[in-house]
Amino acid sequence: MKITEKEFNVLTGEETITERDETAAEKKEREKLEASITEAQAETKLKNKAKAALLDKLGISEDEARLLLS
């Protein structure tokens, strides 16, 4: 993956843009972050399904559940 870096020198007003390949450490960190995001999304999806199943079992809507908990 390419990484674009932008530097701005406030004294000279010069802007430097460089593009480089990511390092092995950066790639490992990016992949770790992507995996954790995917895991969090899957966990949220499961929680939402469990909540919906419980509300269905109780026979109440989400709004009614909010009202009960407020």
Helices and strands as residue ranges (DSSP letters): E 2-8, E 15-21, H 24-58, H 62-69
